[in-house]
């Protein structure tokens, strides 16, 4: 039989980590992170957003740093060179 759960306890906010593995995403990274912030703020959740720049050769890392500097709940993680999708996922976890 399935276990039943009641509604979430409003005195204990939800804690969420969202991460975006990125490689050469300069045209998307700012918009995606800002959209995530908008959604997470509406949830009133305790959250953090991680942007994992996997050694991009474009301005992805710089943009991630700019977004992180403007939002206290956003952190940028940088790989020194492209390590691949799996490594970017591991860094996010």
Secondary structure, DSSP 8 states (H G I E B T S, - for coil): ---------TTS--EEEEEEEESS-TTTHHHHHHHHHHHHHHHT-EEEEEEEE-S-SSSHHHHHHHHHHH-TTEEEEE-SS---HHHHHHHH-
